[in-house]
Amino acid sequence: MIVKTEPDTLIGKRYDEKTYHCYDFIVECLDVPSLDDISVATAESDINNNTPFYKEMDMPTNYCIIVLGKKHIGIFKDGYIYHNDRDCVKAESMRTMQRKYTKMRYYDVY
């Protein structure tokens, strides 16, 4: 995984559903395909529809993408999930996020 920008340097950057949502945050941080049809409402299916770029993993590793539920994605690093929530980019512990999201899937980008 090639890291373009460390996720922690973007904490506090403002969310905008049209111009800077959770996948835009991923694109800014990691060398991933910039997919025009990624939608806030369908993050899980968008990742699944682009499986040539993503490989599902059993456990998270640093800088992997985490699909949180069906509509949200973030980046795992050092026990925290960095994600662009409805107000801004933030880091929350894995434990906190497991309480918010019962379903998490981990992906490496290749």
Contacts in CASP RR format, 6 or more apart in sequence:
PFRMAT RR
TARGET T0000
AUTHOR 0000-0000-0000
METHOD contacts of the structure
MODEL  1
MIVKTEPDTLIGKRYDEKTYHCYDFIVECLDVPSLDDISVATAESDINNN
TPFYKEMDMPTNYCIIVLGKKHIGIFKDGYIYHNDRDCVKAESMRTMQRK
YTKMRYYDVY
1 30 0 8 1.000
1 31 0 8 1.000
1 63 0 8 1.000
1 64 0 8 1.000
1 108 0 8 1.000
1 109 0 8 1.000
2 30 0 8 1.000
2 31 0 8 1.000
3 29 0 8 1.000
3 30 0 8 1.000
3 31 0 8 1.000
3 63 0 8 1.000
4 28 0 8 1.000
4 29 0 8 1.000
4 30 0 8 1.000
4 31 0 8 1.000
5 28 0 8 1.000
5 29 0 8 1.000
6 29 0 8 1.000
7 25 0 8 1.000
7 29 0 8 1.000
7 75 0 8 1.000
7 77 0 8 1.000
7 82 0 8 1.000
7 89 0 8 1.000
7 91 0 8 1.000
8 77 0 8 1.000
8 82 0 8 1.000
8 91 0 8 1.000
10 25 0 8 1.000
10 28 0 8 1.000
10 29 0 8 1.000
10 82 0 8 1.000
10 89 0 8 1.000
11 82 0 8 1.000
11 88 0 8 1.000
11 89 0 8 1.000
11 90 0 8 1.000
11 91 0 8 1.000
12 88 0 8 1.000
12 89 0 8 1.000
12 90 0 8 1.000
13 20 0 8 1.000
13 25 0 8 1.000
13 84 0 8 1.000
13 88 0 8 1.000
13 89 0 8 1.000
14 20 0 8 1.000
14 87 0 8 1.000
14 88 0 8 1.000
15 21 0 8 1.000
15 84 0 8 1.000
15 85 0 8 1.000
15 86 0 8 1.000
15 87 0 8 1.000
15 88 0 8 1.000
15 89 0 8 1.000
17 40 0 8 1.000
20 84 0 8 1.000
21 40 0 8 1.000
21 84 0 8 1.000
22 40 0 8 1.000
22 43 0 8 1.000
22 72 0 8 1.000
22 73 0 8 1.000
22 74 0 8 1.000
22 83 0 8 1.000
22 84 0 8 1.000
22 85 0 8 1.000
23 35 0 8 1.000
23 38 0 8 1.000
23 40 0 8 1.000
23 43 0 8 1.000
23 46 0 8 1.000
23 73 0 8 1.000
24 84 0 8 1.000
25 74 0 8 1.000
25 75 0 8 1.000
25 82 0 8 1.000
25 83 0 8 1.000
25 84 0 8 1.000
25 89 0 8 1.000
26 32 0 8 1.000
26 65 0 8 1.000
26 73 0 8 1.000
26 74 0 8 1.000
26 75 0 8 1.000
27 34 0 8 1.000
29 75 0 8 1.000
29 82 0 8 1.000
30 63 0 8 1.000
30 65 0 8 1.000
30 75 0 8 1.000
30 109 0 8 1.000
31 109 0 8 1.000
32 53 0 8 1.000
32 65 0 8 1.000
32 109 0 8 1.000
33 50 0 8 1.000
33 53 0 8 1.000
35 46 0 8 1.000
35 50 0 8 1.000
37 46 0 8 1.000
38 46 0 8 1.000
39 46 0 8 1.000
40 71 0 8 1.000
41 71 0 8 1.000
42 70 0 8 1.000
42 71 0 8 1.000
43 67 0 8 1.000
43 70 0 8 1.000
43 71 0 8 1.000
43 72 0 8 1.000
43 73 0 8 1.000
44 67 0 8 1.000
44 69 0 8 1.000
44 70 0 8 1.000
44 71 0 8 1.000
44 105 0 8 1.000
45 70 0 8 1.000
47 54 0 8 1.000
47 65 0 8 1.000
47 67 0 8 1.000
47 73 0 8 1.000
47 107 0 8 1.000
53 109 0 8 1.000
53 110 0 8 1.000
54 65 0 8 1.000
54 107 0 8 1.000
54 108 0 8 1.000
54 109 0 8 1.000
54 110 0 8 1.000
55 107 0 8 1.000
55 108 0 8 1.000
55 109 0 8 1.000
55 110 0 8 1.000
56 105 0 8 1.000
56 106 0 8 1.000
56 107 0 8 1.000
57 64 0 8 1.000
57 106 0 8 1.000
57 107 0 8 1.000
57 108 0 8 1.000
58 106 0 8 1.000
59 106 0 8 1.000
60 66 0 8 1.000
60 76 0 8 1.000
60 79 0 8 1.000
60 94 0 8 1.000
60 106 0 8 1.000
61 76 0 8 1.000
61 106 0 8 1.000
61 108 0 8 1.000
62 76 0 8 1.000
62 77 0 8 1.000
62 78 0 8 1.000
63 75 0 8 1.000
63 76 0 8 1.000
63 77 0 8 1.000
64 75 0 8 1.000
64 76 0 8 1.000
64 106 0 8 1.000
64 107 0 8 1.000
64 108 0 8 1.000
65 73 0 8 1.000
65 74 0 8 1.000
65 75 0 8 1.000
65 76 0 8 1.000
65 106 0 8 1.000
65 107 0 8 1.000
65 108 0 8 1.000
65 109 0 8 1.000
66 73 0 8 1.000
66 74 0 8 1.000
66 75 0 8 1.000
66 76 0 8 1.000
66 81 0 8 1.000
66 104 0 8 1.000
66 105 0 8 1.000
66 106 0 8 1.000
66 107 0 8 1.000
67 73 0 8 1.000
67 104 0 8 1.000
67 105 0 8 1.000
67 106 0 8 1.000
67 107 0 8 1.000
68 74 0 8 1.000
68 81 0 8 1.000
68 83 0 8 1.000
68 97 0 8 1.000
68 100 0 8 1.000
68 101 0 8 1.000
68 103 0 8 1.000
68 104 0 8 1.000
69 101 0 8 1.000
69 102 0 8 1.000
69 103 0 8 1.000
69 104 0 8 1.000
70 103 0 8 1.000
72 83 0 8 1.000
72 85 0 8 1.000
72 101 0 8 1.000
73 83 0 8 1.000
74 81 0 8 1.000
74 82 0 8 1.000
74 83 0 8 1.000
74 84 0 8 1.000
75 81 0 8 1.000
75 82 0 8 1.000
75 83 0 8 1.000
76 82 0 8 1.000
76 94 0 8 1.000
76 106 0 8 1.000
79 93 0 8 1.000
79 94 0 8 1.000
80 91 0 8 1.000
80 92 0 8 1.000
80 93 0 8 1.000
80 94 0 8 1.000
81 91 0 8 1.000
81 92 0 8 1.000
81 93 0 8 1.000
81 94 0 8 1.000
81 97 0 8 1.000
82 89 0 8 1.000
82 90 0 8 1.000
82 91 0 8 1.000
83 89 0 8 1.000
83 90 0 8 1.000
83 92 0 8 1.000
97 104 0 8 1.000
98 104 0 8 1.000
END
